[in-house]
């Protein structure tokens, strides 16, 4: 029996290592993704189901740890933007069992090349050569390499929860870059490959530039980027007001961010619905566990035979995990299908 207890303990411990009900999004881009709206007391109100996966070194918090979400969500000088509204909208529309976390890696005024693993070092050096260094302090908060920091956050996200997608808003700095859509796709493809994600299950949401701003005419290129990526989704910024500032009109107003962030969330919620498996019509078959003993003292190896559990092979399902319910003193198989937990009692009987 000792071997059985040890096996159960190991499986139970493993089941808590990754939480399928923790949905994590990796956000990256320029200042509109960083957030430019003034922070209010309401923005600081915390929801226990909305978390930040800290990606920058500030606020006395540890990079790579989860905290209740509150601005600044990105670097130390970021304010309120897309991710703040996105997260709050998501948890308001998902089951109470689901938590949502966002890792935000964004710096204003920077090219897509800063996020490209093959181009970022040259990009940074060229900026330093030109004396364009005001933003380096934020780069340092992210560890000096934005691509690596996204990957680091992605690996933590896979260990602790489930990466559900990427949130992206960038392009103002690259308004003269003809191949910008292809470079956007390259960064996404590189991240998918390095994090070993399924592109069919990992969308990227790409937001338009402010239509009434100085660069609204570039939204054709934004659409091209979304169209180039099979699982790319264009988020409309139509009707999202832009803030007229002294030298430019590029950022959204508070009202604009609220509308825009909700649209990111609404699109993601629709995507999650499409990932739900079809209704299960198969007959459940319980797992059979046989324990054989010799002379009542020596336990033989446990025989574990897992039959066809409904939905295990469906998209969005987690792998089945064995666990012991102390209250019921019963062994179960537990699996998660798109946020809905199901369990099957181990009886050895066919139902």
BALO-85363 format. One record per atom (N, C-alpha, C): residue in one letter; x, z, y. Coordinates in steps of 0.02 Angstrom, whole numbers, padded with zeros to 5 digits, always signed. Example, Ala and Ser with C-alpha at 12.3 -4.5 7.8 and 13.67 -1.06 7.14 Angstrom:
2
A+00660+00390-00284A+00615+00390-00225A+00660+00390-00165S+00642+00354-00112S+00684+00357-00053S+00645+00394+00002
***
This chain:
351
X+00040+00000-00060X+00000+00000+00000X+00042+00000+00063X+00104+00025+00058X+00146+00027+00117X+00158-00043+00145X+00165-00092+00100X+00177-00161+00122X+00116-00187+00160X+00057-00169+00137X-00004-00191+00171X-00008-00162+00241X+00006-00097+00246X+00003-00064+00312X+00054-00095+00359X+00114-00109+00334X+00166-00139+00376X+00144-00208+00400X+00115-00248+00354X+00091-00315+00372X+00038-00312+00425X-00010-00265+00416X-00063-00259+00466X-00035-00238+00534X+00012-00192+00534X+00041-00169+00597X+00076-00226+00633X+00113-00266+00596X+00149-00322+00626X+00101-00373+00655X+00048-00388+00618X+00000-00438+00641X-00039-00413+00701X-00057-00349+00701X-00093-00321+00758X-00050-00321+00820X+00014-00303+00813X+00060-00305+00870X+00067-00375+00898X+00072-00424+00853X+00079-00493+00875X+00018-00518+00912X-00041-00493+00891X-00103-00517+00922X-00109-00495+00994X-00074-00440+01013X-00077-00416+01082X-00022-00446+01125X+00024-00483+01096X+00079-00511+01134X+00055-00566+01180X+00004-00603+01159X-00023-00656+01200X-00098-00649+01205X-00124-00651+01266X-00195-00640+01278X-00228-00707+01293X-00268-00733+01246X-00302-00797+01259X-00353-00795+01315X-00371-00734+01336X-00418-00727+01391X-00384-00722+01459X-00318-00729+01460X-00281-00731+01523X-00264-00803+01538X-00301-00833+01585X-00291-00903+01604X-00243-00906+01663X-00190-00945+01655X-00137-00947+01705X-00128-01018+01732X-00121-01023+01798X-00112-01087+01832X-00046-01085+01870X-00009-01140+01866X+00054-01148+01902X+00042-01192+01962X+00051-01164+02022X+00038-01200+02084X+00103-01216+02120X+00108-01276+02148X+00168-01294+02185X+00152-01346+02238X+00195-01349+02290X+00184-01397+02343X+00213-01375+02409X+00183-01398+02464X+00206-01385+02532X+00166-01329+02564X+00163-01330+02630X+00134-01274+02668X+00060-01263+02654X+00021-01316+02642X-00049-01305+02628X-00060-01271+02561X-00014-01280+02514X-00018-01243+02452X+00009-01172+02462X+00058-01165+02505X+00083-01099+02521X+00029-01057+02555X-00009-01090+02601X-00063-01056+02636X-00046-01042+02708X-00089-01063+02754X-00075-01056+02825X-00129-01019+02864X-00184-01000+02831X-00238-00964+02866X-00219-00890+02876X-00239-00863+02932X-00225-00793+02948X-00256-00746+02896X-00218-00697+02875X-00241-00649+02825X-00289-00598+02856X-00345-00587+02825X-00394-00537+02848X-00397-00479+02798X-00431-00426+02818X-00439-00368+02774X-00476-00389+02710X-00523-00435+02715X-00560-00458+02657X-00514-00493+02607X-00464-00529+02634X-00417-00564+02590X-00376-00515+02549X-00367-00454+02575X-00327-00404+02541X-00366-00365+02489X-00432-00374+02487X-00472-00341+02437X-00455-00368+02368X-00443-00324+02321X-00419-00345+02255X-00475-00348+02203X-00471-00398+02162X-00516-00406+02105X-00473-00396+02042X-00490-00348+01999X-00448-00334+01940X-00441-00394+01893X-00483-00444+01901X-00479-00503+01857X-00441-00561+01888X-00420-00553+01951X-00381-00606+01984X-00311-00579+01997X-00261-00612+01968X-00192-00586+01970X-00145-00638+01999X-00089-00614+02025X-00033-00658+02044X+00023-00646+01994X+00050-00700+01967X+00112-00696+01928X+00167-00706+01979X+00201-00652+01997X+00247-00653+02054X+00305-00700+02041X+00311-00751+02085X+00363-00802+02076X+00418-00797+02129X+00408-00757+02181X+00458-00750+02234X+00477-00677+02242X+00537-00666+02265X+00565-00599+02271X+00549-00569+02339X+00495-00530+02342X+00476-00496+02404X+00422-00444+02389X+00403-00407+02439X+00349-00358+02436X+00362-00302+02386X+00425-00291+02367X+00441-00238+02320X+00414-00249+02250X+00396-00311+02235X+00370-00328+02169X+00421-00367+02129X+00415-00364+02064X+00464-00395+02019X+00443-00465+02000X+00488-00512+02009X+00475-00581+01989X+00460-00583+01914X+00407-00619+01896X+00389-00626+01826X+00338-00575+01801X+00318-00529+01845X+00268-00479+01827X+00201-00497+01858X+00147-00470+01829X+00079-00482+01854X+00057-00425+01899X+00024-00443+01954X-00003-00393+02001X-00072-00416+02025X-00113-00368+02048X-00177-00388+02078X-00164-00437+02136X-00200-00492+02137X-00187-00546+02185X-00206-00525+02256X-00159-00537+02301X-00171-00526+02373X-00116-00563+02410X-00131-00590+02469X-00079-00626+02506X-00023-00578+02528X+00040-00604+02530X+00061-00672+02518X+00067-00688+02443X+00036-00744+02423X+00037-00764+02353X+00100-00802+02334X+00131-00835+02384X+00191-00874+02370X+00253-00838+02396X+00289-00868+02444X+00347-00834+02473X+00325-00782+02523X+00371-00746+02552X+00355-00687+02592X+00315-00702+02655X+00319-00763+02681X+00283-00780+02743X+00222-00823+02730X+00203-00834+02668X+00143-00872+02654X+00082-00831+02673X+00028-00866+02689X-00033-00832+02712X-00089-00844+02662X-00146-00868+02686X-00203-00881+02642X-00213-00956+02636X-00222-00980+02574X-00230-01051+02564X-00270-01066+02501X-00254-01122+02471X-00292-01148+02415X-00296-01099+02357X-00239-01070+02337X-00239-01028+02276X-00280-00964+02285X-00281-00937+02345X-00320-00876+02357X-00394-00889+02343X-00420-00943+02371X-00491-00960+02363X-00504-00983+02292X-00459-01022+02264X-00466-01047+02196X-00475-00989+02146X-00430-00941+02149X-00433-00886+02101X-00496-00845+02105X-00517-00830+02166X-00577-00790+02175X-00639-00828+02152X-00640-00893+02163X-00697-00933+02141X-00698-00938+02065X-00640-00944+02034X-00637-00949+01961X-00665-00886+01928X-00641-00827+01948X-00663-00766+01914X-00737-00753+01927X-00762-00777+01984X-00833-00767+01999X-00878-00810+01954X-00849-00861+01923X-00889-00907+01883X-00871-00909+01809X-00824-00867+01788X-00805-00863+01718X-00830-00797+01688X-00835-00794+01622X-00857-00731+01590X-00813-00673+01609X-00841-00613+01608X-00804-00553+01628X-00743-00540+01586X-00741-00569+01526X-00684-00558+01481X-00622-00598+01503X-00630-00646+01548X-00576-00690+01570X-00543-00664+01633X-00476-00662+01632X-00437-00649+01692X-00402-00714+01712X-00391-00722+01777X-00358-00782+01804X-00297-00761+01843X-00240-00793+01829X-00178-00779+01865X-00150-00844+01892X-00118-00840+01950X-00086-00898+01981X-00014-00880+01999X+00032-00924+01980X+00101-00921+02004X+00109-00975+02057X+00126-00956+02119X+00127-01003+02174X+00199-01014+02198X+00223-01076+02190X+00291-01093+02210X+00286-01149+02262X+00288-01132+02325X+00276-01181+02378X+00317-01164+02441X+00343-01217+02472X+00379-01209+02536X+00358-01265+02583X+00342-01248+02644X+00319-01297+02693X+00372-01348+02711X+00349-01408+02727X+00391-01460+02754X+00439-01494+02707X+00431-01485+02641X+00482-01509+02594X+00456-01565+02549X+00502-01609+02530X+00488-01668+02489X+00474-01649+02416X+00442-01696+02381X+00433-01689+02310X+00501-01683+02274X+00553-01709+02305X+00619-01707+02274X+00645-01635+02266X+00620-01589+02305X+00641-01519+02298X+00615-01490+02232X+00564-01521+02204X+00535-01498+02140X+00560-01538+02081X+00602-01588+02094X+00626-01633+02041X+00692-01606+02014X+00695-01595+01948X+00754-01565+01917X+00816-01608+01925X+00807-01673+01935X+00864-01719+01940X+00884-01733+02012X+00842-01714+02060X+00855-01732+02130X+00863-01671+02175X+00843-01612+02151X+00838-01555+02198X+00905-01532+02226X+00957-01533+02186X+01022-01509+02211X+01048-01553+02267X+01042-01619+02259X+01063-01665+02312X+01020-01657+02374X+00955-01646+02363X+00909-01637+02419X+00928-01576+02461X+00943-01521+02427X+00961-01459+02463X+01027-01468+02500X+01076-01499+02468X+01140-01509+02500X+01134-01554+02561X+01094-01607+02557X+01084-01651+02614X+01052-01614+02672X+01004-01571+02657X+00971-01532+02709X+01021-01486+02744X+01063-01454+02705X+01114-01409+02733X+01163-01449+02776X+01181-01508+02754X+01227-01550+02793X+01198-01568+02861X+01132-01575+02864X+01099-01594+02926X+01080-01533+02968X+01093-01473+02942X+01075-01413+02979X+01002-01395+02973X+00967-01427+02927X+00896-01412+02916X+00891-01355+02865X+00898-01295+02889X+00905-01238+02843X+00854-01182+02853X+00805-01191+02898X+00758-01138+02913X+00721-01113+02851X+00712-01158+02801X+00672-01143+02742X+00713-01118+02683X+00779-01117+02690X+00822-01096+02634X+00809-01023+02615X+00790-00982+02663X+00775-00912+02647X+00718-00907+02597X+00670-00953+02601X+00614-00952+02553X+00636-00980+02486X+00679-01031+02488X+00707-01057+02426X+00744-01002+02389X+00782-00961+02425X+00818-00906+02394X+00770-00855+02363X+00712-00844+02394X+00663-00799+02365X+00639-00824+02297X+00640-00890+02289X+00619-00921+02226X+00678-00932+02179X+00735-00901+02194X+00792-00905+02150X+00837-00965+02161X+00825-01004+02215X+00868-01059+02233X+00853-01125+02199X+00803-01127+02154X+00787-01189+02119X+00712-01186+02101X+00672-01227+02136X+00600-01223+02126X+00578-01248+02057X+00610-01300+02033X+00593-01326+01966X+00606-01272+01913X+00664-01241+01916X+00680-01189+01868X+00632-01130+01873X+00612-01113+01935X+00566-01056+01943X+00497-01073+01913X+00474-01135+01921X+00410-01153+01890X+00416-01148+01814X+00471-01172+01787X+00482-01168+01714X+00484-01095+01691X+00520-01053+01728X+00524-00982+01711X+00454-00951+01709X+00414-00965+01761X+00347-00938+01763X+00304-00966+01707X+00315-01029+01691X+00277-01060+01637X+00292-01028+01569X+00355-01012+01557X+00373-00981+01493X+00343-00910+01488X+00343-00874+01543X+00311-00808+01543X+00236-00816+01532X+00207-00865+01565X+00135-00878+01558X+00116-00892+01486X+00157-00930+01450X+00143-00946+01380X+00149-00885+01335X+00193-00840+01354X+00202-00779+01314X+00144-00730+01325X+00119-00727+01386X+00069-00676+01404X-00003-00701+01401X-00012-00765+01411X-00080-00793+01413X-00079-00866+01395X-00122-00905+01428X-00129-00976+01414X-00123-01015+01479X-00078-01064+01483X-00074-01107+01541X-00133-01156+01538X-00175-01152+01589X-00234-01195+01590X-00225-01257+01633X-00175-01258+01677X-00165-01317+01718X-00118-01305+01776X-00105-01359+01813X-00063-01358+01873X-00107-01371+01935X-00091-01336+01989X-00123-01348+02054X-00069-01377+02100X-00082-01434+02131X-00031-01468+02170X-00059-01492+02236X-00021-01479+02290X-00036-01508+02355X+00029-01517+02393X+00045-01580+02405X+00109-01598+02437X+00104-01671+02458X+00149-01692+02501X+00150-01763+02519X+00160-01776+02593X+00147-01726+02635X+00155-01737+02707X+00227-01755+02724X+00275-01722+02692X+00346-01735+02706X+00369-01803+02682X+00330-01833+02637X+00351-01896+02605X+00307-01955+02626X+00282-01953+02687X+00234-02005+02707X+00265-02074+02710X+00332-02078+02711X+00365-02143+02712X+00394-02162+02643X+00380-02122+02593X+00408-02133+02526X+00360-02176+02485X+00379-02239+02474X+00335-02286+02440X+00322-02268+02367X+00371-02239+02334X+00362-02222+02263X+00343-02149+02252X+00316-02118+02303X+00296-02048+02298X+00250-02035+02238X+00198-02076+02225X+00156-02062+02165X+00196-02058+02101X+00244-02102+02092X+00284-02102+02030X+00328-02039+02027X+00352-02016+02084X+00393-01955+02084X+00350-01894+02068X+00289-01894+02092X+00243-01839+02075X+00231-01837+02000X+00220-01895+01970X+00209-01899+01898X+00270-01876+01859X+00329-01895+01883X+00391-01875+01848X+00398-01799+01845X+00385-01765+01900X+00391-01692+01900X+00341-01662+01850X+00280-01687+01852X+00229-01662+01804X+00251-01675+01733X+00273-01736+01718X+00294-01753+01650X+00353-01710+01627X+00400-01697+01673X+00458-01655+01656X+00435-01584+01639X+00388-01558+01677X+00363-01490+01665X+00325-01486+01599X+00285-01536+01585X+00248-01538+01522X+00296-01538+01463X+00349-01578+01468X+00397-01583+01413X+00437-01519+01405X+00461-01491+01461X+00503-01432+01456X+00465-01371+01433X+00401-01366+01453X+00361-01309+01432X+00324-01321+01367X+00335-01381+01338X+00304-01399+01274X+00228-01390+01276X+00198-01419+01327X+00126-01415+01336X+00093-01479+01311X+00030-01474+01292X-00009-01532+01273X-00038-01563+01337X-00017-01623+01357X-00043-01652+01419X-00119-01663+01418X-00147-01673+01358X-00219-01682+01354X-00257-01618+01369X-00224-01561+01363X-00255-01497+01375X-00229-01464+01439X-00185-01499+01476X-00154-01468+01535X-00161-01515+01595X-00217-01509+01630X-00228-01553+01688X-00186-01534+01748X-00179-01581+01794X-00150-01567+01859X-00202-01586+01912X-00218-01540+01956X-00266-01551+02009X-00228-01567+02073X-00238-01627+02101X-00200-01651+02157X-00246-01659+02218X-00233-01621+02270X-00277-01621+02328X-00257-01672+02381X-00308-01699+02414X-00297-01746+02469X-00265-01711+02528X-00232-01750+02571X-00208-01725+02636X-00268-01721+02683X-00261-01681+02736X-00317-01672+02782X-00340-01739+02810X-00401-01761+02795X-00424-01827+02817X-00424-01836+02893X-00438-01783+02930X-00439-01787+03003X-00372-01769+03034X-00322-01759+02992X-00255-01742+03017X-00214-01805+03029X-00151-01794+03047X-00107-01849+03064X-00092-01895+03005X-00097-01869+02944X-00077-01908+02886X-00134-01921+02837X-00195-01917+02862X-00252-01931+02819X-00251-02001+02789X-00217-02047+02823X-00213-02116+02799X-00172-02121+02735X-00135-02069+02718X-00094-02070+02657X-00133-02052+02594X-00197-02041+02600X-00236-02019+02541X-00243-02074+02488X-00230-02137+02506X-00227-02188+02455X-00170-02174+02406X-00114-02151+02433X-00057-02134+02390X-00072-02072+02348X-00109-02024+02376X-00128-01965+02338X-00172-01985+02278X-00219-02031+02291X-00262-02055+02237X-00221-02092+02184X-00171-02131+02206X-00128-02166+02158X-00092-02116+02113X-00068-02061+02142X-00034-02011+02102X-00080-01981+02050X-00142-01965+02070X-00190-01937+02022X-00207-01987+01968X-00212-02051+01987X-00230-02103+01938X-00173-02118+01890X-00111-02108+01912X-00053-02122+01868X-00048-02073+01810X-00073-02012+01820X-00069-01960+01770X-00133-01959+01730X-00131-01971+01664X-00193-01974+01625X-00238-01913+01634X-00209-01855+01642X-00250-01795+01652X-00244-01770+01724X-00237-01818+01770X-00235-01801+01842X-00305-01804+01872X-00319-01759+01917X-00386-01754+01947X-00379-01748+02023X-00411-01794+02058X-00408-01796+02132X-00458-01746+02160X-00435-01704+02206X-00479-01656+02240X-00491-01681+02311X-00552-01696+02326X-00569-01723+02392X-00562-01670+02447X-00535-01691+02503X-00531-01648+02562X-00579-01670+02616X-00624-01716+02599X-00673-01739+02648X-00716-01680+02672X-00724-01675+02737X-00764-01621+02765X-00727-01555+02771X-00662-01554+02755X-00622-01494+02763X-00585-01499+02830X-00604-01459+02879X-00576-01466+02946X-00500-01453+02947X-00466-01490+02991X-00394-01481+03001X-00382-01443+03066X-00327-01406+03068X-00310-01365+03126X-00265-01405+03173X-00286-01414+03236X-00245-01450+03285X-00195-01401+03314X-00131-01413+03300X-00077-01371+03325X-00038-01408+03379X+00010-01374+03408X+00046-01402+03466X+00078-01470+03451X+00112-01476+03395X+00151-01536+03380X+00120-01581+03328X+00070-01556+03290X+00042-01596+03236X-00025-01567+03214X-00060-01607+03174X-00122-01585+03142X-00116-01600+03068X-00093-01551+03030X-00079-01559+02959X-00113-01506+02916X-00119-01446+02943X-00145-01390+02904X-00221-01385+02910X-00251-01356+02860X-00323-01345+02861X-00340-01281+02899X-00400-01279+02925X-00425-01217+02955X-00445-01169+02900X-00463-01109+02919X-00488-01061+02869X-00548-01091+02832X-00594-01120+02869X-00653-01151+02838X-00631-01207+02790X-00581-01245+02811X-00556-01300+02770X-00527-01275+02704X-00487-01221+02708X-00458-01193+02647X-00512-01167+02600X-00562-01135+02628X-00615-01107+02586X-00652-01162+02548X-00668-01216+02584X-00702-01272+02550X-00656-01305+02499X-00594-01317+02519X-00545-01351+02477X-00530-01311+02414X-00518-01246+02423X-00503-01203+02365X-00560-01199+02316X-00622-01198+02342X-00680-01198+02298X-00685-01264+02259X-00666-01319+02291X-00669-01383+02256X-00618-01386+02199X-00559-01359+02211X-00509-01355+02157X-00540-01316+02098X-00572-01259+02114X-00601-01217+02061X-00659-01252+02027X-00702-01284+02065X-00760-01318+02035X-00738-01373+01988X-00685-01409+02007X-00659-01461+01963X-00632-01431+01899X-00594-01376+01906X-00565-01344+01847X-00618-01316+01801X-00671-01288+01829X-00725-01261+01789X-00759-01317+01748X-00766-01375+01778X-00795-01432+01742X-00748-01454+01686X-00683-01454+01700X-00634-01472+01648X-00638-01424+01589X-00643-01359+01604X-00648-01309+01550X-00709-01321+01507X-00764-01343+01538X-00824-01357+01499X-00813-01414+01449X-00776-01465+01471X-00764-01522+01427X-00718-01504+01370X-00679-01451+01378X-00633-01430+01325X-00666-01386+01273X-00729-01366+01285X-00764-01324+01237X-00778-01365+01174X-00768-01335+01114X-00780-01371+01052X-00855-01381+01041X-00875-01432+01002X-00946-01442+00988X-00973-01384+00947X-01039-01375+00946X-01069-01321+00906X-01047-01324+00834X-01032-01266+00805X-01007-01262+00737X-01065-01261+00687X-01066-01309+00642X-01120-01313+00592X-01096-01300+00521X-01032-01281+00514X-01005-01269+00447X-01023-01200+00422X-01020-01190+00357X-01033-01124+00327X-00970-01082+00328X-00973-01022+00359X-00912-00981+00362X-00888-00962+00292X-00823-00960+00284X-00792-00936+00222X-00745-00880+00241X-00759-00820+00214X-00718-00763+00232X-00648-00769+00203X-00601-00736+00237X-00533-00730+00211X-00534-00682+00151X-00494-00697+00100X-00489-00653+00042X-00420-00620+00040X-00418-00555+00036X-00356-00518+00030X-00357-00479-00035X-00308-00488-00077X-00304-00454-00142X-00244-00409-00143X-00255-00346-00160X-00200-00298-00166X-00195-00276-00239X-00138-00289-00270X-00127-00271-00340X-00077-00214-00343X-00093-00161-00381X-00048-00105-00389X-00028-00097-00462X+00030-00068-00473X+00055-00056-00540X+00067+00019-00547X+00038+00051-00600X+00046+00123-00613X+00024+00165-00553X-00019+00138-00510X-00046+00174-00452X+00007+00196-00403X+00069+00174-00410X+00121+00197-00363X+00159+00141-00331X+00167+00084-00366X+00207+00030-00340X+00162-00027-00316X+00163-00042-00251X+00122-00096-00225X+00157-00162-00233X+00121-00211-00259X+00147-00279-00264X+00135-00316-00199X+00165-00376-00194X+00155-00416-00133X+00081-00429-00122X+00061-00426-00058X-00008-00441-00040X-00019-00516-00044X-00076-00536-00072X-00094-00606-00076X-00144-00621-00021X-00126-00666+00025X-00169-00681+00082X-00191-00754+00077X-00256-00765+00070X-00282-00833+00063X-00333-00845+00118X-00317-00889+00165X-00361-00902+00221X-00400-00967+00208X-00465-00961+00204X-00507-01019+00194X-00518-01056+00259X-00564-01102+00259X-00577-01142+00319X-00620-01101+00366X-00590-01076+00419X-00628-01039+00469X-00656-01088+00519X-00719-01081+00540X-00749-01130+00584X-00713-01133+00651X-00698-01194+00673X-00670-01204+00739X-00597-01193+00746X-00561-01175+00693X-00489-01161+00699X-00452-01223+00722X-00472-01280+00697X-00437-01342+00714X-00464-01374+00778X-00517-01345+00808X-00546-01376+00867X-00502-01365+00928X-00506-01411+00975X-00467-01404+01037X-00489-01341+01073X-00443-01305+01099X-00459-01245+01137X-00462-01182+01095X-00450-01187+01030X-00452-01129+00986X-00383-01099+00979X-00380-01033+00976X-00317-01000+00962X-00308-00994+00887X-00247-00980+00866X-00234-00971+00795X-00268-00906+00772X-00294-00904+00711X-00326-00843+00686X-00276-00787+00678X-00297-00726+00694X-00254-00668+00689X-00289-00614+00647X-00250-00581+00605X-00275-00528+00563X-00270-00462+00600X-00324-00422+00600X-00320-00356+00631X-00365-00306+00596X-00350-00243+00604X-00386-00189+00571X-00426-00150+00623X-00492-00145+00613X-00535-00108+00658X-00538-00036+00633X-00505+00009+00670X-00500+00079+00648X-00568+00113+00646X-00612+00094+00693X-00678+00125+00695X-00719+00107+00634X-00718+00043+00616X-00757+00020+00559X-00719+00025+00493X-00652+00040+00498X-00609+00044+00439X-00616-00021+00399X-00611-00077+00434X-00621-00142+00403X-00570-00191+00430X-00550-00237+00386X-00503-00290+00405X-00543-00351+00428X-00520-00382+00484X-00554-00441+00511X-00503-00496+00525X-00529-00558+00528X-00492-00614+00556X-00522-00627+00625X-00481-00631+00676X-00505-00642+00744X-00475-00707+00771X-00518-00747+00804X-00492-00806+00839X-00530-00814+00904X-00501-00852+00950X-00531-00861+01016X-00542-00935+01028X-00603-00953+01047X-00620-01023+01061X-00641-01028+01134X-00593-01051+01176X-00606-01061+01248X-00637-00999+01280X-00607-00942+01267X-00628-00881+01300X-00681-00842+01263X-00709-00870+01209X-00760-00835+01169X-00728-00809+01106X-00726-00743+01098X-00694-00714+01040X-00742-00710+00981X-00718-00732+00922X-00757-00728+00861X-00716-00691+00808X-00750-00656+00763X-00714-00621+00711X-00751-00628+00645X-00713-00625+00591X-00739-00634+00524X-00715-00577+00480X-00763-00543+00449X-00747-00486+00407X-00713-00509+00342X-00661-00473+00322X-00627-00488+00260X-00662-00452+00203X-00698-00491+00161X-00736-00462+00106X-00719-00494+00040X-00693-00556+00043X-00681-00592-00019X-00743-00626-00046X-00798-00623-00007X-00861-00653-00029X-00875-00716+00012X-00906-00764-00019X-00927-00825+00015X-00997-00814+00042X-01007-00831+00106X-01073-00821+00136X-01108-00887+00149
***
